[in-house]
Amino acid sequence: MIRIRGLEGCDATSFSSLIKSKSLSLSHIILLSFLTVVYDVSASSIISASSIINAPPNLATAPFQRTIDQSGILDPYVSGVTDFDTYMAGNPVHNAPGYTLTYGVSSRVPNPSLNFDFDLGGTYLIEKLAFWNYPYPDSGAITQFDVYTANTPDFFGSSFAGAYSPISDGNRITRENTGQVFELSDTTARYLRLQINAVENSNVGTGFSEVAFGVTAAVPLPATFWLFVSGLGGLLGTRSRWWKCKTRSWGIYGSPRYARSGLPIT
């Protein structure tokens, strides 16, 4: 084994092994850190809004609070837990049996528009919208709306998330309709606005049964961040140790001039 005088613990073989092993493990650490340091990205869950903060006056027996409480959903979901895509793939049905008003309706119609503002109760990456239209055909079903998102309840500086045309699929006999899914332009926000621009029958009113949201929680991962920092620290520590070994060798025995002299290295 070749040793350089004054470099205790820095023989060529062990030093090479140290560098190789360190660089391999650190490369893995750094790669994993870059992949996961910013956000915990998982499948979208379905959530209900925590409240409706703005809506046109509703009929006394059909408040719009009914559109966020799953009161007519035959197969309810667990807000914030149930996977959005899996749940909506089952074509969940909303039902308004008899004269049970499990939907919201207003006598007002868009002129030129009506706003419904929802508070999601927290900040999310909002990706999708699930919408159950009015349970009666040829009535107050919504046929066109725009979606906006914002981080303040006054919607100052709001972001446009898309324009959509839901179908009127109510059944006058069963009073059932199926959830429709709309892909939104992804935005991180707490508040969402449905701006209603058109209804099926402008002589009746405006109504819908239920609305829900497909979101991903944008949560920083401090532990992963510190893993990234420790990886960089290990890399710098390895370089520092190598530099110390190198500088300690720059003297009589380790200098390039001594190495070229042909004298033995002990």
Residue frames as qw, qx, qy, qz and C-alpha x, y, z in Angstrom:
[[0.000, 0.890, 0.457, 0.000, 0.00, 0.00, 0.00],
 [0.412, 0.407, -0.021, 0.815, 1.41, 3.41, -0.93],
 [0.348, -0.805, -0.392, 0.278, 1.47, 5.95, 1.89],
 [0.309, 0.697, -0.035, 0.646, 2.41, 9.60, 1.70],
 [0.458, -0.168, -0.532, 0.692, 4.30, 10.82, 4.75],
 [0.049, 0.101, 0.254, -0.961, 2.20, 13.16, 6.90],
 [0.544, -0.071, -0.329, -0.769, -1.10, 11.93, 5.44],
 [0.115, 0.000, 0.938, -0.327, -2.24, 9.59, 8.22],
 [0.427, 0.453, 0.681, -0.384, -5.59, 8.04, 7.23],
 [0.467, 0.735, -0.045, -0.490, -5.18, 9.36, 3.68],
 [0.418, -0.229, 0.780, 0.405, -3.52, 6.46, 1.85],
 [0.250, 0.221, -0.518, -0.788, -4.32, 6.33, -1.84],
 [0.237, -0.191, -0.923, -0.236, -6.41, 3.17, -1.67],
 [0.104, -0.526, -0.732, 0.420, -8.60, 4.15, 1.26],
 [0.087, 0.459, 0.045, -0.883, -9.00, 7.70, -0.06],
 [0.245, 0.074, -0.671, -0.696, -10.14, 6.45, -3.45],
 [0.234, -0.357, -0.904, -0.022, -12.64, 4.12, -1.79],
 [0.051, -0.500, -0.497, 0.707, -13.86, 6.96, 0.38],
 [0.182, 0.330, -0.231, -0.897, -14.51, 9.21, -2.60],
 [0.281, -0.058, -0.811, -0.510, -16.23, 6.50, -4.60],
 [0.221, -0.427, -0.859, 0.177, -18.51, 5.38, -1.80],
 [0.016, -0.501, -0.352, 0.791, -19.34, 8.91, -0.74],
 [0.199, 0.246, -0.371, -0.873, -20.06, 10.16, -4.26],
 [0.257, -0.203, -0.877, -0.352, -22.37, 7.21, -4.92],
 [0.194, -0.535, -0.757, 0.319, -24.47, 7.63, -1.80],
 [0.019, -0.499, -0.157, 0.852, -24.55, 11.39, -2.08],
 [0.159, 0.058, -0.583, -0.795, -25.64, 11.26, -5.70],
 [0.258, -0.417, -0.857, -0.160, -28.62, 9.17, -4.63],
 [0.181, -0.571, -0.532, 0.598, -29.44, 11.54, -1.81],
 [0.025, 0.374, -0.133, -0.917, -29.25, 14.60, -4.04],
 [0.193, -0.118, -0.745, -0.627, -31.35, 12.98, -6.77],
 [0.265, -0.523, -0.808, 0.052, -34.09, 11.97, -4.34],
 [0.158, -0.530, -0.342, 0.760, -34.01, 15.38, -2.72],
 [0.087, 0.192, -0.351, -0.912, -34.48, 17.20, -6.02],
 [0.251, -0.261, -0.819, -0.445, -37.42, 14.96, -6.84],
 [0.429, -0.589, -0.684, -0.028, -39.28, 15.50, -3.57],
 [0.348, -0.138, -0.387, 0.843, -38.02, 18.60, -1.82],
 [0.139, -0.152, -0.095, -0.974, -40.74, 21.06, -2.87],
 [0.652, -0.100, 0.065, -0.749, -44.13, 19.37, -2.67],
 [0.366, -0.005, 0.920, -0.138, -45.72, 16.14, -1.64],
 [0.482, 0.229, -0.380, -0.755, -47.47, 15.37, -4.93],
 [0.281, 0.084, 0.944, -0.150, -50.13, 12.71, -4.59],
 [0.005, -0.422, -0.785, -0.453, -53.42, 11.76, -6.25],
 [0.241, -0.309, -0.016, -0.920, -56.21, 14.31, -6.06],
 [0.029, -0.330, -0.869, 0.366, -58.73, 13.87, -3.27],
 [0.147, -0.594, -0.511, -0.604, -62.30, 15.09, -3.43],
 [0.175, -0.226, -0.552, 0.784, -63.39, 17.75, -0.96],
 [0.036, -0.818, -0.555, -0.144, -66.51, 19.74, -0.13],
 [0.124, 0.583, -0.118, 0.794, -66.30, 23.49, 0.34],
 [0.250, -0.210, -0.704, 0.631, -66.42, 24.55, 3.97],
 [0.145, 0.649, 0.475, -0.577, -68.91, 27.32, 3.18],
 [0.343, 0.612, 0.461, 0.543, -70.55, 29.43, 0.50],
 [0.300, -0.406, -0.235, 0.830, -69.54, 33.03, 1.12],
 [0.249, 0.390, -0.101, -0.881, -71.53, 34.64, -1.70],
 [0.143, 0.277, 0.899, 0.307, -74.61, 33.56, -3.66],
 [0.285, -0.286, -0.283, -0.870, -77.81, 35.13, -5.02],
 [0.521, -0.134, 0.481, -0.692, -80.89, 34.96, -2.75],
 [0.148, 0.000, -0.970, -0.194, -82.25, 31.44, -2.67],
 [0.616, -0.395, -0.412, -0.542, -85.77, 30.12, -2.33],
 [0.482, -0.585, 0.415, -0.504, -86.52, 29.65, 1.37],
 [0.923, -0.162, 0.293, -0.191, -86.75, 25.88, 1.11],
 [0.905, 0.312, 0.057, 0.284, -83.74, 25.36, -1.16],
 [0.229, -0.913, 0.276, 0.193, -80.64, 27.05, 0.30],
 [0.647, 0.638, -0.416, 0.037, -77.39, 26.73, -1.62],
 [0.330, -0.570, 0.711, -0.248, -75.76, 25.28, 1.49],
 [0.892, 0.073, 0.388, -0.219, -77.39, 22.04, 0.32],
 [0.755, 0.628, -0.189, -0.009, -75.04, 22.01, -2.66],
 [0.301, 0.624, -0.651, 0.309, -71.98, 21.37, -0.47],
 [0.499, -0.397, 0.599, -0.485, -73.35, 19.00, 2.20],
 [0.169, 0.144, -0.953, -0.207, -73.85, 15.80, 0.14],
 [0.497, 0.084, 0.539, -0.675, -77.48, 15.73, 1.28],
 [0.810, 0.366, 0.072, -0.453, -78.64, 14.17, -1.98],
 [0.328, 0.541, -0.761, -0.141, -75.58, 12.10, -2.88],
 [0.933, -0.137, -0.149, -0.296, -76.53, 8.41, -2.83],
 [0.906, -0.057, -0.187, 0.376, -72.94, 7.23, -2.29],
 [0.168, -0.979, 0.109, -0.023, -71.25, 9.90, -0.14],
 [0.696, 0.412, -0.352, 0.472, -67.50, 10.46, -0.15],
 [0.611, -0.640, -0.194, 0.423, -65.17, 11.31, 2.73],
 [0.250, 0.957, -0.036, 0.145, -64.02, 14.87, 2.13],
 [0.066, -0.849, 0.519, -0.071, -60.26, 15.12, 1.88],
 [0.565, -0.323, 0.758, -0.025, -59.80, 11.34, 1.94],
 [0.771, 0.380, 0.510, -0.040, -61.63, 9.77, -1.00],
 [0.367, -0.181, 0.542, 0.734, -59.68, 9.71, -4.27],
 [0.381, 0.507, 0.026, -0.773, -61.34, 12.04, -6.77],
 [0.382, 0.338, -0.670, -0.540, -60.81, 10.02, -9.95],
 [0.107, -0.063, -0.990, 0.061, -61.82, 6.71, -8.39],
 [0.217, 0.420, 0.639, -0.607, -64.97, 8.19, -6.90],
 [0.422, 0.530, -0.058, -0.733, -66.12, 10.03, -10.01],
 [0.212, 0.239, -0.856, -0.407, -65.40, 6.99, -12.19],
 [0.068, 0.255, 0.943, -0.205, -68.30, 5.32, -10.37],
 [0.155, -0.397, -0.475, -0.769, -70.74, 7.94, -11.79],
 [0.094, -0.292, -0.724, 0.618, -72.12, 9.00, -8.40],
 [0.116, -0.571, -0.618, -0.528, -75.77, 10.01, -8.50],
 [0.089, 0.023, 0.397, -0.913, -77.54, 12.89, -6.80],
 [0.197, -0.454, -0.835, -0.240, -81.17, 12.33, -5.86],
 [0.216, -0.086, 0.255, -0.939, -84.01, 14.63, -4.79],
 [0.136, -0.290, -0.942, -0.099, -86.73, 12.15, -3.78],
 [0.104, -0.736, -0.658, 0.119, -90.33, 13.35, -3.53],
 [0.055, 0.933, 0.121, 0.334, -90.33, 16.94, -2.41],
 [0.698, -0.567, 0.035, 0.436, -87.09, 16.70, -0.48],
 [0.368, 0.918, -0.094, 0.111, -85.09, 19.69, -1.61],
 [0.802, -0.383, 0.200, 0.413, -81.50, 18.45, -1.60],
 [0.538, 0.369, 0.267, 0.709, -80.40, 21.15, -4.03],
 [0.131, -0.540, -0.197, 0.808, -80.18, 24.95, -4.19],
 [0.283, 0.559, 0.587, 0.513, -82.21, 27.27, -6.38],
 [0.064, -0.424, -0.167, 0.888, -82.72, 31.00, -6.84],
 [0.440, 0.734, 0.496, -0.147, -85.46, 32.84, -8.69],
 [0.075, 0.842, -0.271, -0.459, -82.78, 35.02, -10.27],
 [0.870, 0.359, 0.244, 0.232, -81.23, 34.30, -13.64],
 [0.571, -0.211, 0.202, 0.767, -77.92, 35.44, -15.16],
 [0.271, 0.880, 0.329, 0.211, -78.14, 39.04, -16.34],
 [0.668, 0.480, -0.514, -0.243, -75.46, 38.92, -17.50],
 [0.577, 0.167, -0.767, 0.224, -74.14, 36.59, -14.78],
 [0.697, -0.651, 0.015, -0.300, -74.55, 35.28, -11.23],
 [0.314, 0.542, -0.706, 0.332, -71.69, 34.49, -8.87],
 [0.882, -0.443, -0.107, -0.121, -71.38, 31.64, -6.39],
 [0.223, 0.701, -0.581, 0.347, -68.26, 31.90, -4.23],
 [0.922, -0.289, -0.256, -0.017, -66.94, 28.94, -2.24],
 [0.176, -0.763, 0.576, -0.233, -64.44, 28.83, 0.62],
 [0.808, 0.155, -0.568, -0.018, -62.50, 25.55, 0.54],
 [0.752, -0.656, -0.010, -0.063, -61.33, 26.04, 4.11],
 [0.641, -0.512, 0.389, 0.420, -57.65, 25.91, 3.19],
 [0.287, 0.736, -0.420, -0.447, -55.20, 26.46, 0.37],
 [0.801, 0.052, 0.592, 0.078, -55.01, 23.68, -2.22],
 [0.008, -0.263, 0.672, 0.692, -53.80, 22.96, -5.70],
 [0.618, 0.393, 0.440, -0.519, -57.25, 22.98, -7.34],
 [0.152, -0.240, 0.806, 0.519, -57.32, 20.71, -10.37],
 [0.154, -0.262, -0.846, -0.438, -60.88, 19.50, -11.04],
 [0.411, -0.014, 0.266, -0.872, -64.51, 20.30, -10.45],
 [0.029, -0.269, -0.958, -0.092, -67.34, 17.83, -9.89],
 [0.298, 0.085, 0.054, -0.949, -70.76, 19.26, -10.71],
 [0.111, 0.394, 0.912, 0.002, -74.28, 17.87, -10.34],
 [0.092, -0.208, -0.298, -0.927, -76.77, 20.00, -12.27],
 [0.503, -0.046, 0.266, -0.821, -80.40, 20.81, -11.48],
 [0.326, 0.026, 0.941, -0.086, -82.56, 17.67, -11.01],
 [0.521, 0.608, 0.521, -0.295, -85.38, 18.88, -13.29],
 [0.435, 0.151, 0.538, 0.706, -85.06, 19.19, -17.09],
 [0.080, 0.618, 0.459, 0.633, -86.26, 22.23, -19.03],
 [0.425, -0.847, -0.314, 0.059, -85.91, 24.33, -15.92],
 [0.159, -0.968, 0.194, 0.002, -83.16, 26.19, -14.05],
 [0.901, -0.119, 0.182, 0.376, -80.24, 23.91, -15.00],
 [0.132, -0.822, 0.310, 0.460, -76.97, 25.70, -15.68],
 [0.849, 0.470, 0.208, 0.125, -75.68, 25.46, -19.24],
 [0.596, 0.549, -0.165, 0.562, -72.57, 27.67, -19.11],
 [0.495, -0.865, -0.005, 0.076, -70.26, 28.87, -16.36],
 [0.465, 0.658, -0.424, 0.412, -66.74, 30.22, -15.87],
 [0.804, -0.491, -0.239, 0.235, -64.46, 29.29, -12.98],
 [0.195, 0.783, -0.325, 0.493, -62.15, 31.66, -11.13],
 [0.779, -0.373, -0.387, 0.322, -59.88, 31.01, -8.15],
 [0.050, 0.809, -0.198, 0.551, -58.35, 33.39, -5.64],
 [0.547, -0.043, -0.645, 0.533, -56.52, 33.59, -2.33],
 [0.072, 0.090, 0.397, -0.910, -58.73, 36.36, -0.92],
 [0.244, 0.484, 0.815, -0.204, -62.52, 36.27, -0.48],
 [0.285, 0.740, 0.108, -0.599, -62.99, 39.46, -2.52],
 [0.801, 0.367, 0.405, 0.245, -61.38, 37.66, -5.51],
 [0.104, 0.938, -0.247, -0.219, -58.91, 40.49, -6.02],
 [0.049, 0.623, -0.751, -0.213, -56.24, 39.25, -8.43],
 [0.832, 0.052, 0.492, -0.251, -58.25, 36.12, -9.24],
 [0.102, -0.337, 0.813, 0.464, -57.13, 33.54, -11.80],
 [0.750, 0.262, -0.135, -0.592, -59.29, 32.31, -14.64],
 [0.437, -0.272, 0.857, -0.032, -59.49, 28.51, -14.47],
 [0.112, 0.078, 0.890, 0.435, -61.74, 27.76, -17.45],
 [0.529, 0.153, -0.009, -0.835, -65.11, 28.04, -19.21],
 [0.105, 0.016, 0.994, 0.012, -67.48, 25.06, -19.26],
 [0.561, -0.016, -0.263, -0.785, -70.84, 23.93, -20.59],
 [0.272, -0.034, 0.916, -0.294, -72.49, 21.31, -18.36],
 [0.297, -0.214, -0.752, -0.548, -75.34, 19.27, -19.76],
 [0.558, -0.179, 0.285, -0.759, -78.83, 19.33, -18.33],
 [0.397, 0.090, -0.904, -0.131, -79.31, 15.68, -17.36],
 [0.370, -0.059, 0.603, -0.705, -82.12, 15.93, -14.78],
 [0.230, -0.214, -0.902, -0.295, -84.90, 13.32, -14.81],
 [0.407, -0.328, 0.025, -0.852, -88.34, 14.64, -13.93],
 [0.836, -0.268, -0.382, -0.287, -89.51, 11.23, -12.76],
 [0.824, -0.191, -0.390, 0.363, -86.57, 10.03, -10.67],
 [0.163, -0.975, 0.087, -0.124, -85.19, 13.52, -9.94],
 [0.801, -0.375, 0.273, 0.379, -81.68, 12.16, -10.36],
 [0.523, 0.824, -0.213, 0.049, -78.60, 13.38, -12.15],
 [0.916, -0.075, -0.038, 0.391, -75.00, 12.23, -12.41],
 [0.364, -0.788, 0.159, 0.471, -71.83, 14.10, -11.49],
 [0.671, 0.702, 0.029, 0.237, -69.97, 15.77, -14.34],
 [0.684, -0.464, 0.104, 0.553, -66.19, 16.31, -14.21],
 [0.387, 0.907, 0.004, 0.167, -64.43, 19.40, -15.50],
 [0.764, -0.067, -0.070, 0.637, -60.65, 19.74, -15.72],
 [0.088, -0.986, -0.083, 0.117, -59.52, 23.13, -14.43],
 [0.488, 0.657, -0.334, 0.467, -56.36, 25.07, -15.13],
 [0.720, -0.346, -0.461, 0.387, -54.34, 24.16, -12.05],
 [0.023, 0.712, -0.182, 0.678, -54.07, 26.98, -9.53],
 [0.453, -0.198, -0.693, 0.524, -53.14, 27.12, -5.87],
 [0.231, -0.396, -0.040, -0.888, -55.91, 28.95, -4.03],
 [0.082, 0.133, 0.816, -0.556, -58.46, 28.86, -1.22],
 [0.432, 0.482, 0.385, -0.658, -61.52, 30.38, -2.90],
 [0.204, 0.118, 0.803, 0.548, -63.37, 29.34, -6.04],
 [0.380, 0.409, 0.182, -0.809, -66.06, 31.21, -7.95],
 [0.343, 0.371, 0.807, 0.306, -68.67, 29.78, -10.30],
 [0.188, 0.380, -0.045, -0.905, -69.74, 32.59, -12.57],
 [0.452, 0.414, 0.790, -0.005, -73.02, 31.44, -14.08],
 [0.019, 0.294, -0.345, -0.891, -73.55, 32.86, -17.56],
 [0.522, 0.032, -0.484, -0.702, -76.49, 30.86, -18.92],
 [0.445, 0.008, 0.800, -0.402, -79.31, 28.58, -17.76],
 [0.185, 0.211, 0.900, 0.332, -81.60, 26.24, -19.62],
 [0.057, -0.722, -0.610, -0.320, -84.78, 28.25, -19.05],
 [0.230, 0.166, -0.222, 0.933, -84.30, 31.91, -18.22],
 [0.446, -0.464, -0.225, -0.732, -87.97, 32.20, -17.19],
 [0.800, -0.388, -0.456, -0.043, -87.58, 29.85, -14.24],
 [0.498, -0.832, 0.241, -0.046, -84.46, 30.53, -12.18],
 [0.437, 0.611, -0.641, 0.158, -81.00, 29.16, -11.47],
 [0.778, -0.465, 0.327, -0.268, -80.20, 25.99, -9.59],
 [0.574, 0.400, -0.714, 0.028, -77.86, 23.04, -9.18],
 [0.870, -0.367, -0.288, -0.159, -77.62, 20.04, -6.90],
 [0.784, -0.541, 0.136, 0.272, -74.04, 19.61, -5.68],
 [0.481, 0.792, -0.319, 0.199, -70.49, 20.76, -6.30],
 [0.813, -0.503, 0.185, 0.227, -67.17, 19.29, -5.13],
 [0.238, 0.892, -0.379, -0.059, -63.50, 19.81, -5.90],
 [0.954, 0.058, -0.082, 0.281, -60.52, 17.69, -6.87],
 [0.059, -0.937, 0.298, -0.170, -57.48, 19.01, -5.02],
 [0.824, 0.063, -0.371, 0.423, -53.95, 18.14, -4.02],
 [0.464, -0.872, -0.034, 0.154, -52.58, 19.54, -0.79],
 [0.558, 0.655, -0.252, 0.442, -49.43, 21.55, -1.61],
 [0.673, -0.736, 0.064, -0.003, -47.46, 20.80, 1.57],
 [0.293, 0.748, -0.569, 0.173, -43.72, 21.52, 1.85],
 [0.944, -0.189, -0.255, 0.091, -41.64, 18.64, 3.19],
 [0.182, -0.895, 0.378, -0.151, -39.18, 20.07, 5.74],
 [0.797, -0.362, 0.475, 0.090, -37.68, 16.65, 6.52],
 [0.809, 0.399, 0.293, 0.316, -36.83, 16.09, 2.87],
 [0.227, 0.933, -0.118, 0.253, -35.40, 19.56, 2.63],
 [0.426, -0.769, 0.471, -0.065, -33.05, 18.84, 5.52],
 [0.885, -0.001, 0.420, 0.198, -32.11, 15.56, 3.88],
 [0.602, 0.725, 0.098, 0.320, -31.10, 17.62, 0.85],
 [0.087, -0.926, 0.293, -0.222, -29.10, 20.00, 3.04],
 [0.709, -0.512, 0.483, 0.037, -27.36, 17.14, 4.85],
 [0.866, 0.312, 0.294, 0.258, -26.48, 15.60, 1.48],
 [0.383, 0.849, -0.095, 0.351, -24.86, 18.83, 0.37],
 [0.402, -0.817, 0.378, -0.166, -23.10, 19.05, 3.73],
 [0.878, -0.197, 0.412, 0.143, -21.72, 15.54, 3.31],
 [0.730, 0.575, 0.144, 0.340, -20.50, 16.41, -0.17],
 [0.091, 0.910, -0.226, 0.336, -18.75, 19.53, 1.09],
 [0.660, -0.633, 0.399, -0.073, -17.29, 17.57, 4.01],
 [0.912, 0.103, 0.303, 0.256, -15.84, 14.99, 1.64],
 [0.523, 0.744, -0.002, 0.416, -14.31, 17.72, -0.53],
 [0.251, -0.890, 0.282, -0.254, -12.91, 19.44, 2.57],
 [0.822, -0.405, 0.389, 0.088, -11.26, 16.22, 3.75],
 [0.821, 0.381, 0.215, 0.366, -9.77, 15.68, 0.29],
 [0.244, 0.887, -0.098, 0.379, -8.45, 19.26, 0.25],
 [0.515, -0.775, 0.351, -0.107, -6.82, 18.84, 3.66],
 [0.897, -0.098, 0.361, 0.235, -5.13, 15.66, 2.51],
 [0.657, 0.621, 0.139, 0.404, -3.92, 17.41, -0.63],
 [0.031, 0.923, -0.178, 0.339, -2.60, 20.51, 1.10],
 [0.688, -0.628, 0.364, 0.005, -0.84, 18.50, 3.77],
 [0.883, 0.108, 0.315, 0.330, 0.99, 16.72, 0.98],
 [0.449, 0.817, 0.001, 0.363, 2.32, 19.96, -0.50],
 [0.462, -0.817, 0.331, 0.096, 5.67, 20.09, 1.14],
 [0.096, -0.594, 0.756, 0.258, 8.95, 18.31, 0.60],
 [0.341, -0.035, 0.937, 0.068, 7.36, 14.91, 0.10],
 [0.434, 0.545, 0.705, -0.130, 4.10, 15.72, -1.61],
 [0.198, 0.731, -0.107, -0.644, 4.98, 18.57, -3.90],
 [0.818, 0.564, 0.071, -0.091, 4.89, 18.05, -7.66],
 [0.272, 0.796, -0.536, 0.071, 8.66, 18.87, -7.77],
 [0.418, -0.431, 0.776, -0.191, 9.42, 16.09, -5.26],
 [0.839, 0.223, 0.449, -0.212, 7.25, 13.67, -7.17],
 [0.707, 0.696, -0.126, -0.025, 9.20, 14.36, -10.38],
 [0.102, -0.792, 0.600, -0.043, 12.56, 13.93, -8.63],
 [0.755, 0.218, -0.613, -0.082, 12.31, 10.17, -8.69],
 [0.017, -0.336, 0.766, -0.547, 12.99, 9.88, -4.96],
 [0.329, -0.288, -0.898, -0.052, 10.98, 7.19, -3.14],
 [0.459, -0.464, 0.015, -0.757, 7.75, 8.09, -1.36],
 [0.212, 0.063, -0.906, 0.360, 7.63, 6.33, 2.02]]
